[in-house]
């Protein structure tokens, strides 16, 4: 049972149906222990997810006064990932990490971030730094969830044809987490009204 816990990371309990009282007592103690560990782990993961969600919304408020863009990106990411039949644990982690994709925008000057018209070349280059800056903010964490968020922040503006940024990588070299978040991010951007455009119909 301990080997199973170590291998799978799932705190499964064992059967205590045994005629041997000492073995039954040991099994009961094991079950109580894994139950407590599982509950504590769930609590830590829940707090970690809540902190990430709140930081995501705080960063998003600089760019979206409702803070709902990051929530919609997470939901769209989940729908696409589930439709692709990806591992449920990955889908859940993606949904919790993807809201951090634009955290690097906290470093972008308001004059550029809130400019109502088209950005000039210098402003565009400055705006594009948010992907690398987001990665720098999130990288180096021991948390697997934050590591995934860092990967997404760095890769969600890469393009399949290699013409994205910041690394200009292409195709399967782009992490699936970044590709999924990019689809969700663009989908929500097209559906939303912006100073420079009307919302697109979903069918379009």
C-alpha positions as CSV (number, residue, x, y, z in Angstrom):
1,X,0.0,0.0,0.0
2,X,2.9,2.4,0.8
3,X,4.5,1.5,-2.5
4,X,1.2,2.4,-4.3
5,X,1.0,5.7,-2.5
6,X,4.6,6.5,-3.5
7,X,4.1,5.5,-7.1
8,X,0.7,7.1,-7.8
9,X,0.5,9.9,-5.3
10,X,-3.0,8.8,-4.5
11,X,-3.7,8.2,-0.8
12,X,-5.8,5.0,-1.2
13,X,-6.9,3.1,1.8
14,X,-6.5,-0.6,2.3
15,X,-9.0,-3.3,3.3
16,X,-9.0,-4.2,7.0
17,X,-11.0,-7.4,6.6
18,X,-8.5,-9.8,8.2
19,X,-8.8,-12.4,10.9
20,X,-5.5,-11.1,12.4
21,X,-6.2,-8.4,15.0
22,X,-2.7,-6.9,14.8
23,X,-2.8,-6.6,11.0
24,X,-6.3,-5.1,11.2
25,X,-5.1,-2.5,13.7
26,X,-2.1,-1.7,11.5
27,X,-4.4,-1.4,8.4
28,X,-6.8,0.9,10.4
29,X,-3.9,3.1,11.5
30,X,-2.6,3.2,7.9
31,X,-6.0,4.2,6.7
32,X,-6.3,7.0,9.3
33,X,-2.8,8.3,8.3
34,X,-3.5,8.4,4.6
35,X,-6.8,10.0,5.2
36,X,-5.2,12.8,7.2
37,X,-2.4,13.2,4.6
38,X,-4.8,13.3,1.8
39,X,-7.0,15.9,3.5
40,X,-3.9,18.1,4.3
41,X,-2.7,17.8,0.7
42,X,-6.1,18.8,-0.7
43,X,-6.1,21.8,1.6
44,X,-2.7,22.9,0.5
45,X,-3.6,22.5,-3.2
46,X,-6.8,24.4,-2.7
47,X,-5.0,27.3,-1.0
48,X,-2.3,27.2,-3.8
49,X,-5.0,27.4,-6.4
50,X,-6.8,30.2,-4.7
51,X,-3.6,32.3,-4.4
52,X,-2.9,31.8,-8.1
53,X,-6.5,32.7,-9.0
54,X,-6.4,35.9,-6.8
55,X,-3.0,37.0,-8.2
56,X,-4.3,36.3,-11.7
57,X,-7.4,38.6,-11.2
58,X,-5.2,41.3,-9.6
59,X,-3.0,41.4,-12.6
60,X,-5.9,41.2,-15.0
61,X,-7.5,44.3,-13.4
62,X,-4.8,46.4,-15.0
63,X,-5.9,45.3,-18.4
64,X,-9.6,44.3,-17.9
65,X,-11.6,46.2,-15.3
66,X,-13.9,43.2,-14.7
67,X,-11.1,40.7,-14.2
68,X,-13.2,38.1,-16.0
69,X,-11.0,37.5,-19.0
70,X,-8.7,35.1,-17.0
71,X,-11.8,33.2,-15.8
72,X,-13.1,32.8,-19.3
73,X,-9.7,31.7,-20.6
74,X,-9.6,29.0,-17.9
75,X,-13.0,27.8,-18.9
76,X,-12.3,27.8,-22.6
77,X,-9.0,26.0,-22.0
78,X,-10.8,23.3,-20.0
79,X,-13.4,22.8,-22.8
80,X,-10.8,22.4,-25.5
81,X,-8.5,20.1,-23.4
82,X,-11.4,17.9,-22.4
83,X,-12.6,17.6,-26.1
84,X,-9.1,16.5,-27.0
85,X,-9.3,13.7,-24.4
86,X,-6.3,14.9,-22.4
87,X,-5.5,13.5,-18.9
88,X,-8.1,14.8,-16.4
89,X,-5.3,15.8,-13.9
90,X,-3.6,17.8,-16.6
91,X,-6.9,19.5,-17.6
92,X,-7.5,20.5,-14.0
93,X,-4.0,21.9,-13.6
94,X,-4.3,23.7,-16.9
95,X,-7.5,25.3,-15.8
96,X,-5.9,26.5,-12.5
97,X,-2.6,27.7,-14.1
98,X,-3.8,29.3,-17.4
99,X,-5.2,32.4,-15.6
100,X,-1.6,33.5,-14.9
101,X,-0.8,33.7,-18.7
102,X,-0.7,37.5,-18.8
103,X,0.8,38.2,-15.3
104,X,3.8,39.8,-17.0
105,X,1.5,42.7,-18.1
106,X,2.0,44.2,-14.7
107,X,5.3,45.5,-16.0
108,X,3.9,47.2,-19.1
109,X,3.4,51.0,-18.8
110,X,-0.3,52.1,-18.7
111,X,0.2,54.4,-21.7
112,X,0.9,51.2,-23.8
113,X,-1.4,48.8,-22.0
114,X,-4.4,51.1,-22.3
115,X,-3.7,52.7,-25.6
116,X,-7.0,52.8,-27.5
117,X,-5.5,52.7,-31.0
118,X,-2.9,50.5,-32.7
119,X,0.5,50.2,-31.1
120,X,3.5,51.5,-33.0
121,X,6.6,49.2,-33.5
122,X,8.3,50.3,-30.3
123,X,5.2,49.9,-28.3
124,X,4.5,46.5,-29.8
125,X,8.0,45.3,-28.9
126,X,7.4,46.6,-25.3
127,X,4.1,44.8,-25.1
128,X,5.6,41.6,-26.3
129,X,8.0,41.6,-23.4
130,X,5.2,40.6,-21.1
131,X,5.5,36.9,-22.0
132,X,9.1,36.7,-20.9
133,X,8.5,38.9,-17.8
134,X,5.6,36.7,-16.8
135,X,7.9,33.7,-17.0
136,X,10.5,35.4,-14.9
137,X,8.0,36.2,-12.3
138,X,6.7,32.6,-12.1
139,X,9.9,30.6,-12.8
140,X,11.9,28.9,-10.1
141,X,9.0,27.8,-7.9
142,X,8.9,24.3,-6.3
143,X,5.2,24.2,-7.0
144,X,4.3,22.1,-10.1
145,X,1.3,24.3,-10.6
146,X,3.3,27.5,-10.7
147,X,5.9,25.8,-12.9
148,X,3.0,25.0,-15.4
149,X,1.9,28.7,-15.1
150,X,5.4,29.8,-15.9
151,X,5.5,27.5,-19.0
152,X,2.1,29.0,-20.2
153,X,3.2,32.6,-19.6
154,X,6.3,32.0,-21.7
155,X,4.7,30.1,-24.5
156,X,1.1,31.4,-25.0
157,X,2.1,33.9,-27.7
158,X,4.2,31.4,-29.8
159,X,2.7,30.5,-33.1
160,X,2.5,27.2,-35.0
161,X,4.4,28.8,-37.9
162,X,7.2,30.1,-35.7
163,X,6.3,33.7,-36.1
164,X,5.2,34.2,-32.5
165,X,7.2,35.4,-29.5
166,X,9.4,35.5,-27.4
167,X,11.4,32.4,-28.6
168,X,9.9,32.0,-32.1
169,X,9.5,28.3,-31.6
170,X,7.0,26.4,-33.8
171,X,4.8,23.3,-34.0
172,X,5.2,20.6,-31.4
173,X,8.1,22.5,-29.8
174,X,5.4,24.8,-28.3
175,X,4.2,23.1,-25.0
176,X,0.6,21.8,-25.3
177,X,-0.3,24.0,-22.3
178,X,0.8,27.1,-24.2
179,X,-1.0,26.1,-27.3
180,X,-4.3,25.4,-25.5
181,X,-4.1,28.7,-23.6
182,X,-3.3,30.6,-26.8
183,X,-6.5,29.2,-28.4
184,X,-8.5,30.1,-25.4
185,X,-6.9,33.6,-25.1
186,X,-7.5,34.4,-28.8
187,X,-11.1,33.0,-28.7
188,X,-12.0,35.2,-25.8
189,X,-10.3,38.3,-27.3
190,X,-12.3,37.8,-30.5
191,X,-15.6,37.4,-28.6
192,X,-14.9,40.5,-26.5
193,X,-15.4,44.2,-27.4
194,X,-12.1,46.1,-27.4
195,X,-11.5,49.9,-28.0
196,X,-10.3,49.0,-31.5
197,X,-13.0,46.4,-32.5
198,X,-16.5,45.1,-32.0
199,X,-17.0,41.5,-30.6
200,X,-17.1,38.7,-33.2
201,X,-20.1,36.4,-33.3
202,X,-19.2,32.9,-31.9
203,X,-19.9,31.2,-35.3
204,X,-17.4,33.5,-37.0
